[in-house]
Amino acid sequence: MYAIAQEMEEYSMPQELVPWLIALGIFGLLVIIQVAVKAKKPVQRAAGGVLVGLCALLAVNVTGAFTGVSLPLSPLAIGVAGTAGLPGVTLLLLMNLLLGA
């Protein structure tokens, strides 16, 4: 049993690869959802939703100097914006307004 543990330690995954694998897994789930709703181009629809969400988050932060509204760029905010798209950014803005963060 000890020899198996040593072999597992030799083949450990680099830590900088973990976030990319998580992001790839989430994108894969978004593509599966698009396939389930029978979208004509599921990969493009999933990628479009991610891009729209990230661009909306960027737009909120760029216009923050004029509007006084901004969202902190944290892994959580980027993940919600990328996964949920425009509704996710709207939810982040509402939570920022209600919670006063």
Secondary structure, DSSP 8 states (H G I E B T S, - for coil): -HHHHHHHHHT---GGGHHHHHHHHHHHHHHHHHHHTT-SSHHHHHHHHHHHHHHHHHHHHHTHHHHS------HHHHHHHHHH-HHHHHHHHHHHHHHT-
